[in-house]
């Protein structure tokens, strides 16, 4: 097996996003009989097939000639010839390889735009035509996932690598609430009272006016305002999502309620309930402020309540202040309606796996993906070998090896048909995971694929810039918002909205 490193760029940003999210599964089924066992037995009766793979580099500098790769090969009667590509080069290098004529059997890509391009070029195999041979893979899409992934021709071409659908929810410093004599808010007016108290009643008891309800941070040159989503939601919209209004998709940034939400945030900023450094802080500094006790009521990670300390949130919180405690909140009711919930990540995943249509080893490629989609394969990919790499304690996974040993063993390295599990987290985290998914907003446009999605990024950047200006503005913002809407559509919002609505109608008519 070869491990060809195309370029030595880090994928830390991709891994951080991936590890922040997860797909919860609380049962260890790695030792139970499954369809994977049946297909494995059938595979051993066939000649060993060599498969070429072009996939994302997960652990830079770590060979794939390891225990996990060999385990997959043994279970599927294959030999895996793997080329790994750093995230920054993934799609460019992949397209070069595909154009060379020596196509890999299994590939990975990260954007819907490239997926659409490759399907139109007849490069990708319709996976659904092989579901009868792949019961685990077919089951992988239970709950409507394959409907999300389906193209207008009714075919599924890629397997999404997903994590949690939602990892940000409203959180409140419970010790601060107790100090100021308030409860977790359920309405926007109650939230305003909490924000006021967190700013003006010295909730941390240090005698200084240095605490805020809200903040945000800059990412990619623009302010990410998702930490303020409890306000947008209460007014019936979420920037960056789509709102279904009278059977038509409307961009959340220009939907009814957006202006009122911005007025509310503008008022909070003027009254110093929002940290003024939100326009200059980065994600790390924002996290640090939440952990150290500057910000007490944002939409943020429920990891802060997980005693197993996933992604290192809970432990530093307690180290900074042993009495610090966060509690979750629900959807706030607005002045005119109930809130709509909190933004969820796309079910189309942050990474996708596909099989090339010209592969000479389609059955073997399907066999590999089917095994990795099984309970047995997914448990091994998440945690390794039971008894050696992990054990179970009251149905909670306890890792027996350290992080470097996990990487060396290749655990979590080859994400082909993979769902992140949180079996290693505390019971409290697993409860919060379930709760978070009950208050998420199901974007009606999730799963829609159009030829060119580049306008989404450009319009998102423009929205962030203009919304930030409106939140900071010293005077009325009605005219600013009116000008924003006009410019939004002029910059491509009209064509983009039409393309999305056309795709929505085409899909919903089927």
C-alpha positions as CSV (number, residue, x, y, z in Angstrom):
1,X,0.0,0.0,0.0
2,X,1.4,3.4,-0.9
3,X,0.9,6.6,1.0
4,X,1.7,9.4,-1.5
5,X,1.7,12.8,0.2
6,X,0.7,15.3,-2.5
7,X,1.5,18.4,-0.5
8,X,2.4,19.1,3.2
9,X,-0.3,21.5,4.2
10,X,-2.1,21.1,7.4
11,X,-5.8,20.1,7.7
12,X,-6.1,21.4,11.2
13,X,-9.0,23.6,10.3
14,X,-10.9,20.8,8.7
15,X,-10.2,18.5,11.6
16,X,-11.2,21.1,14.2
17,X,-14.6,21.6,12.5
18,X,-15.0,17.8,12.2
19,X,-14.2,17.1,15.8
20,X,-16.4,19.9,17.1
21,X,-19.3,18.0,15.6
22,X,-20.3,14.4,16.0
23,X,-22.9,11.8,15.3
24,X,-24.2,10.3,18.5
25,X,-24.4,6.5,18.9
26,X,-24.6,5.0,22.3
27,X,-24.5,1.3,21.5
28,X,-21.3,-0.7,20.9
29,X,-22.4,-3.1,18.2
30,X,-18.9,-4.0,17.0
31,X,-19.2,-7.6,18.3
32,X,-22.7,-8.3,17.1
33,X,-23.5,-10.1,13.8
34,X,-24.4,-7.7,11.0
35,X,-24.8,-7.5,7.3
36,X,-21.1,-6.5,7.3
37,X,-20.1,-9.9,8.6
38,X,-22.1,-11.6,5.8
39,X,-20.6,-9.4,3.0
40,X,-17.1,-9.9,4.5
41,X,-17.5,-13.7,4.3
42,X,-18.7,-13.4,0.7
43,X,-15.7,-11.1,-0.1
44,X,-13.1,-13.7,1.1
45,X,-14.3,-16.1,-1.6
46,X,-13.3,-13.6,-4.3
47,X,-9.8,-12.7,-5.6
48,X,-8.2,-9.7,-3.7
49,X,-9.0,-6.5,-5.5
50,X,-6.6,-3.5,-5.6
51,X,-8.4,-0.2,-5.2
52,X,-6.9,3.2,-5.9
53,X,-8.1,6.0,-3.5
54,X,-7.6,9.7,-3.6
55,X,-8.7,11.1,-0.2
56,X,-8.3,13.9,2.2
57,X,-5.2,13.9,4.3
58,X,-6.4,13.6,7.9
59,X,-3.2,13.1,9.9
60,X,-0.4,15.1,8.1
61,X,2.8,13.1,8.1
62,X,1.3,9.9,9.4
63,X,1.4,6.8,7.2
64,X,-1.7,4.9,6.2
65,X,0.3,1.7,6.4
66,X,-1.2,0.9,9.8
67,X,-3.5,-1.3,11.8
68,X,-6.8,0.3,10.8
69,X,-6.0,0.2,7.0
70,X,-5.0,-3.4,7.2
71,X,-8.1,-4.2,9.2
72,X,-10.3,-2.7,6.5
73,X,-8.3,-4.6,3.8
74,X,-8.7,-7.9,5.7
75,X,-12.5,-7.4,6.2
76,X,-13.2,-6.5,2.6
77,X,-10.6,-8.6,0.8
78,X,-9.0,-5.6,-0.8
79,X,-5.6,-3.9,-1.2
80,X,-5.8,-0.2,-0.8
81,X,-3.5,2.0,-2.8
82,X,-4.1,5.4,-1.1
83,X,-3.1,8.9,-2.3
84,X,-3.7,11.5,0.4
85,X,-4.2,15.2,-0.5
86,X,-4.0,18.1,1.9
87,X,-7.3,20.0,2.3
88,X,-6.1,23.2,0.6
89,X,-5.3,21.2,-2.6
90,X,-8.0,18.5,-2.4
91,X,-10.2,19.5,-5.3
92,X,-7.6,21.0,-7.6
93,X,-5.3,17.9,-7.3
94,X,-8.3,15.6,-7.6
95,X,-9.4,17.2,-10.9
96,X,-5.9,16.9,-12.3
97,X,-5.9,13.2,-11.4
98,X,-9.3,12.6,-13.0
99,X,-8.2,14.4,-16.2
100,X,-5.1,12.2,-16.4
101,X,-7.0,9.2,-17.5
102,X,-5.8,7.1,-14.5
103,X,-8.8,7.6,-12.4
104,X,-8.9,6.4,-8.8
105,X,-11.7,4.0,-7.8
106,X,-12.7,6.0,-4.7
107,X,-12.4,9.8,-4.4
108,X,-13.2,12.5,-1.9
109,X,-14.4,16.0,-2.6
110,X,-15.6,18.9,-0.4
111,X,-17.9,21.1,-2.4
112,X,-21.3,20.8,-3.9
113,X,-20.1,22.7,-7.0
114,X,-17.5,20.1,-7.8
115,X,-20.0,17.3,-7.2
116,X,-22.4,18.9,-9.7
117,X,-19.6,19.3,-12.2
118,X,-18.5,15.7,-11.9
119,X,-22.0,14.3,-12.2
120,X,-22.7,16.4,-15.3
121,X,-19.4,15.1,-16.8
122,X,-20.6,11.5,-16.1
123,X,-17.6,10.8,-13.8
124,X,-19.4,9.6,-10.7
125,X,-21.2,6.3,-10.1
126,X,-24.9,6.4,-9.0
127,X,-24.4,4.7,-5.6
128,X,-28.1,4.0,-5.1
129,X,-28.1,1.5,-8.0
130,X,-25.9,-0.7,-5.8
131,X,-27.9,-0.4,-2.5
132,X,-29.3,-3.9,-2.9
133,X,-25.7,-5.2,-2.6
134,X,-24.8,-2.8,0.2
135,X,-27.4,-3.0,3.0
136,X,-25.2,-1.1,5.5
137,X,-24.7,1.7,3.0
138,X,-28.4,1.8,2.3
139,X,-29.2,2.0,6.0
140,X,-26.6,4.8,6.3
141,X,-29.2,7.1,4.7
142,X,-32.0,6.2,7.0
143,X,-34.0,9.3,8.2
144,X,-34.1,11.0,4.9
145,X,-30.3,11.5,4.2
146,X,-30.4,9.9,0.8
147,X,-33.3,12.3,-0.2
148,X,-31.0,15.2,0.8
149,X,-28.2,13.8,-1.3
150,X,-30.4,13.0,-4.3
151,X,-29.9,14.9,-7.5
152,X,-32.7,15.9,-9.9
153,X,-32.1,12.6,-11.8
154,X,-33.1,10.7,-8.6
155,X,-29.6,9.4,-8.2
156,X,-27.2,9.6,-5.2
157,X,-23.6,10.1,-6.2
158,X,-21.8,10.9,-2.9
159,X,-21.7,9.7,0.7
160,X,-21.6,12.7,3.1
161,X,-19.1,12.6,6.0
162,X,-21.0,14.3,8.7
163,X,-20.8,15.2,12.4
164,X,-23.5,16.6,14.6
165,X,-26.2,18.6,12.8
166,X,-26.0,21.2,15.5
167,X,-23.4,22.1,18.1
168,X,-24.3,25.7,19.0
169,X,-27.2,26.4,21.3
170,X,-28.1,29.3,23.7
171,X,-26.0,28.9,26.9
172,X,-26.1,30.9,30.1
173,X,-23.8,31.3,33.0
174,X,-26.0,29.6,35.7
175,X,-23.9,31.0,38.5
176,X,-24.5,34.5,37.1
177,X,-28.2,33.9,36.8
178,X,-28.3,32.8,40.4
179,X,-26.3,35.9,41.5
180,X,-28.6,38.4,39.8
181,X,-31.8,36.5,40.7
182,X,-33.0,35.6,37.2
183,X,-34.0,32.4,35.4
184,X,-33.1,31.0,32.0
185,X,-35.1,33.3,29.6
186,X,-37.9,32.0,27.4
187,X,-38.9,35.2,25.7
188,X,-36.9,38.0,24.0
189,X,-38.0,40.5,26.8
190,X,-36.6,38.1,29.4
191,X,-33.4,37.7,27.5
192,X,-33.0,41.5,27.5
193,X,-33.4,41.5,31.3
194,X,-30.7,38.9,31.6
195,X,-28.4,40.8,29.2
196,X,-28.9,44.0,31.2
197,X,-28.2,42.2,34.5
198,X,-25.1,40.5,33.1
199,X,-23.8,43.9,32.0
200,X,-24.7,46.1,35.0
201,X,-25.1,44.0,38.1
202,X,-21.6,42.6,38.4
203,X,-22.5,38.9,38.0
204,X,-18.9,37.7,38.6
205,X,-18.6,39.8,41.8
206,X,-15.2,41.3,41.0
207,X,-16.4,44.9,41.5
208,X,-15.8,45.8,37.8
209,X,-18.1,46.5,34.9
210,X,-16.4,44.0,32.6
211,X,-19.0,41.4,31.6
212,X,-21.3,41.2,28.6
213,X,-24.2,39.0,27.4
214,X,-22.9,38.8,23.9
215,X,-19.9,38.9,21.7
216,X,-18.9,37.4,18.3
217,X,-15.7,37.0,16.3
218,X,-14.1,37.5,12.9
219,X,-13.4,34.5,10.6
220,X,-12.2,34.7,7.0
221,X,-12.2,38.5,7.2
222,X,-15.9,38.8,8.2
223,X,-17.7,38.9,11.5
224,X,-19.5,35.6,12.3
225,X,-22.7,36.7,14.0
226,X,-24.1,33.2,14.7
227,X,-23.5,33.8,18.5
228,X,-26.4,36.2,18.3
229,X,-28.8,33.8,16.6
230,X,-31.2,33.8,19.6
231,X,-32.2,37.3,18.6
232,X,-32.6,36.6,14.8
233,X,-34.5,33.4,15.6
234,X,-37.0,35.3,17.8
235,X,-37.8,37.5,14.9
236,X,-38.3,34.6,12.6
237,X,-35.1,34.5,10.5
238,X,-31.5,33.3,10.4
239,X,-29.0,35.0,8.2
240,X,-27.2,32.4,6.0
241,X,-30.3,30.2,6.0
242,X,-33.4,30.2,3.8
243,X,-36.9,31.0,5.1
244,X,-39.9,29.3,3.4
245,X,-42.5,32.0,2.8
246,X,-45.7,31.3,0.8
247,X,-44.0,28.4,-0.8
248,X,-41.0,30.4,-1.9
249,X,-37.4,30.4,-0.5
250,X,-36.4,33.8,0.8
251,X,-32.8,34.5,2.0
252,X,-32.7,34.9,5.8
253,X,-30.7,38.1,5.5
254,X,-33.5,39.9,3.7
255,X,-36.5,38.0,5.1
256,X,-39.1,39.7,7.3
257,X,-37.8,40.1,10.8
258,X,-34.2,40.8,9.9
259,X,-34.5,44.5,10.3
260,X,-36.2,44.2,13.7
261,X,-33.5,41.8,14.9
262,X,-30.8,44.2,13.8
263,X,-32.6,47.1,15.7
264,X,-32.7,44.9,18.8
265,X,-29.0,44.1,18.5
266,X,-28.2,47.8,17.8
267,X,-30.0,48.7,21.0
268,X,-28.1,46.1,23.0
269,X,-24.8,47.4,21.6
270,X,-25.6,51.0,22.4
271,X,-26.4,49.9,26.0
272,X,-23.1,48.1,26.2
273,X,-24.5,44.6,26.5
274,X,-22.4,43.4,23.6
275,X,-18.6,43.3,23.9
276,X,-17.3,46.1,21.6
277,X,-14.3,43.9,20.7
278,X,-16.5,41.5,18.8
279,X,-15.4,43.1,15.5
280,X,-11.7,42.4,16.1
281,X,-11.7,39.2,18.1
282,X,-10.9,35.9,16.4
283,X,-12.5,32.5,17.2
284,X,-9.8,31.6,19.8
285,X,-10.1,34.9,21.6
286,X,-13.9,34.6,21.7
287,X,-13.6,31.1,23.2
288,X,-11.2,32.4,25.7
289,X,-13.6,35.2,26.7
290,X,-16.4,32.7,27.2
291,X,-14.2,30.4,29.3
292,X,-12.7,33.2,31.4
293,X,-16.0,34.8,32.2
294,X,-16.4,37.9,30.0
295,X,-19.4,36.7,27.9
296,X,-22.3,35.0,29.7
297,X,-25.3,34.5,27.3
298,X,-24.3,33.6,23.7
299,X,-25.3,30.9,21.3
300,X,-22.2,28.7,21.6
301,X,-20.9,25.2,22.2
302,X,-22.7,22.9,24.7
303,X,-19.3,21.3,25.1
304,X,-18.8,23.7,28.0
305,X,-21.2,21.4,30.0
306,X,-19.4,18.2,29.2
307,X,-17.3,16.8,32.0
308,X,-15.4,14.5,29.5
309,X,-13.9,17.8,28.2
310,X,-14.4,17.2,24.5
311,X,-12.4,19.7,22.5
312,X,-11.0,21.2,25.8
313,X,-13.9,23.5,26.8
314,X,-15.0,22.2,30.2
315,X,-11.6,21.8,32.0
316,X,-10.3,25.3,31.3
317,X,-13.7,26.7,32.3
318,X,-13.4,25.1,35.7
319,X,-9.7,25.9,36.0
320,X,-10.4,29.6,35.5
321,X,-13.4,29.6,37.9
322,X,-14.4,26.4,39.8
323,X,-17.8,27.8,40.5
324,X,-18.5,28.6,36.8
325,X,-21.5,26.7,35.4
326,X,-23.4,26.9,32.2
327,X,-26.9,25.9,31.5
328,X,-28.7,25.4,28.2
329,X,-31.6,27.5,27.0
330,X,-34.3,27.0,24.4
331,X,-35.9,28.9,21.6
332,X,-36.9,32.5,22.6
333,X,-40.3,33.7,21.8
334,X,-40.3,37.0,20.0
335,X,-42.7,40.0,20.1
336,X,-44.8,38.7,17.2
337,X,-44.1,35.0,17.0
338,X,-42.4,32.0,18.4
339,X,-38.7,31.7,17.4
340,X,-37.7,29.4,14.6
341,X,-34.7,27.7,16.2
342,X,-30.9,27.6,15.7
343,X,-28.8,27.1,12.6
344,X,-27.9,23.5,11.8
345,X,-25.0,22.3,9.6
346,X,-25.8,20.9,6.2
347,X,-26.6,17.2,6.1
348,X,-24.6,17.1,2.9
349,X,-21.5,17.0,5.0
350,X,-18.1,18.7,5.2
351,X,-16.5,16.0,3.0
352,X,-18.0,13.5,0.5
353,X,-16.9,10.2,-0.8
354,X,-17.7,8.9,-4.3
355,X,-16.9,6.0,-6.6
356,X,-15.8,6.8,-10.2
357,X,-18.1,5.4,-12.9
358,X,-15.1,4.0,-14.9
359,X,-13.7,2.0,-12.0
360,X,-12.8,-1.6,-12.9
361,X,-13.5,-2.7,-9.3
362,X,-16.9,-1.2,-8.6
363,X,-18.1,-4.2,-6.5
364,X,-15.0,-4.1,-4.3
365,X,-15.3,-0.3,-3.9
366,X,-18.9,-0.8,-2.8
367,X,-17.8,-3.6,-0.5
368,X,-15.4,-1.2,1.3
369,X,-17.9,1.6,1.7
370,X,-20.6,-0.9,2.8
371,X,-18.3,-2.3,5.5
372,X,-17.2,1.1,6.8
373,X,-20.9,2.2,6.9
374,X,-21.7,-0.8,9.1
375,X,-21.9,-0.5,12.9
376,X,-18.8,-2.7,13.1
377,X,-16.7,-0.7,10.7
378,X,-17.8,2.7,12.0
379,X,-17.1,1.7,15.6
380,X,-13.6,0.6,14.6
381,X,-13.0,3.7,12.7
382,X,-14.0,5.9,15.7
383,X,-12.4,3.9,18.5
384,X,-10.3,1.1,17.2
385,X,-10.1,-2.5,18.6
386,X,-12.2,-3.3,21.6
387,X,-10.2,-4.5,24.5
388,X,-6.9,-3.1,23.1
389,X,-7.7,0.5,22.1
390,X,-10.8,1.0,24.2
391,X,-13.1,-0.6,26.7
392,X,-16.7,0.1,27.8
393,X,-17.7,1.4,31.3
394,X,-21.5,1.6,31.7
395,X,-21.7,1.8,27.9
396,X,-19.3,4.8,27.8
397,X,-16.2,4.3,25.7
398,X,-12.9,4.6,27.7
399,X,-9.9,5.1,25.5
400,X,-7.0,2.9,26.5
401,X,-4.4,4.5,24.3
402,X,-3.1,8.1,23.9
403,X,-3.8,10.5,21.1
404,X,-0.5,9.8,19.3
405,X,-1.1,6.1,19.5
406,X,-4.6,6.7,18.1
407,X,-3.1,8.5,15.1
408,X,-0.3,5.8,14.6
409,X,-3.0,3.1,14.6
410,X,-4.9,5.1,11.9
411,X,-8.1,5.3,14.0
412,X,-10.3,8.0,12.4
413,X,-7.8,8.5,9.6
414,X,-9.7,7.1,6.6
415,X,-13.1,8.7,6.6
416,X,-14.9,7.1,3.7
417,X,-18.4,6.3,5.1
418,X,-18.1,7.7,8.5
419,X,-20.2,9.2,11.2
420,X,-18.5,10.8,14.3
421,X,-19.6,9.0,17.5
422,X,-19.7,10.6,20.9
423,X,-19.8,7.3,22.8
424,X,-16.8,8.5,24.8
425,X,-18.5,11.6,26.2
426,X,-20.4,12.0,29.4
427,X,-24.1,11.2,29.8
428,X,-24.7,14.9,30.2
429,X,-23.2,15.6,26.8
430,X,-25.3,13.0,25.2
431,X,-28.4,14.5,26.7
432,X,-27.4,17.9,25.5
433,X,-26.7,16.5,22.0
434,X,-30.3,15.2,21.8
435,X,-31.7,18.5,23.2
436,X,-29.8,20.6,20.7
437,X,-31.3,18.6,17.8
438,X,-34.8,19.4,19.1
439,X,-34.3,23.2,18.8
440,X,-32.5,23.3,15.5
441,X,-33.9,25.0,12.5
442,X,-34.3,22.8,9.5
443,X,-33.1,24.8,6.6
444,X,-35.7,24.1,3.7
445,X,-32.9,24.6,1.2
446,X,-30.6,22.0,2.7
447,X,-29.6,19.5,0.0
448,X,-30.3,21.7,-3.0
449,X,-27.4,21.6,-5.5
450,X,-27.1,24.3,-8.2
451,X,-24.5,24.7,-10.9
452,X,-22.7,27.6,-9.3
453,X,-22.9,28.2,-5.6
454,X,-20.1,30.9,-5.5
455,X,-22.6,33.7,-4.9
456,X,-23.5,32.2,-1.6
457,X,-20.0,33.1,-0.2
458,X,-20.0,36.5,-1.8
459,X,-23.4,37.4,-0.5
460,X,-22.6,36.0,2.9
461,X,-19.6,38.2,3.2
462,X,-21.5,41.3,2.1
463,X,-24.3,40.5,4.6
464,X,-21.8,40.1,7.5
465,X,-20.2,43.5,6.7
466,X,-23.4,45.4,6.4
467,X,-25.1,43.7,9.5
468,X,-22.0,44.6,11.5
469,X,-22.2,48.2,10.4
470,X,-25.9,48.3,11.4
471,X,-25.3,46.9,14.8
472,X,-22.6,49.5,15.5
473,X,-24.5,52.4,13.9
474,X,-25.1,55.4,16.3
475,X,-28.4,56.5,14.6
476,X,-31.4,54.8,13.0
477,X,-30.7,51.9,10.7
478,X,-34.0,51.7,8.6
479,X,-32.4,53.4,5.5
480,X,-29.2,51.4,5.9
481,X,-31.2,48.2,5.8
482,X,-33.3,49.3,2.8
483,X,-30.1,50.1,0.9
484,X,-28.6,46.8,1.9
485,X,-31.6,44.8,0.5
486,X,-31.3,46.7,-2.8
487,X,-27.6,46.1,-3.1
488,X,-28.0,42.5,-2.0
489,X,-30.2,41.7,-5.0
490,X,-28.1,43.8,-7.3
491,X,-24.9,41.9,-6.4
492,X,-26.4,38.6,-7.5
493,X,-29.1,37.9,-5.0
494,X,-31.8,37.9,-7.6
495,X,-30.2,35.3,-9.8
496,X,-29.1,33.3,-6.8
497,X,-32.5,33.2,-5.3
498,X,-34.1,32.2,-8.6
499,X,-31.6,29.4,-9.0
500,X,-32.3,28.1,-5.5
501,X,-36.1,28.4,-5.9
502,X,-35.9,26.6,-9.3
503,X,-33.9,23.8,-7.6
504,X,-36.4,23.7,-4.7
505,X,-39.4,23.4,-7.0
506,X,-37.7,20.7,-9.1
507,X,-36.9,18.6,-6.0
508,X,-40.2,19.0,-4.2
509,X,-42.2,18.1,-7.3
510,X,-40.7,14.7,-7.5
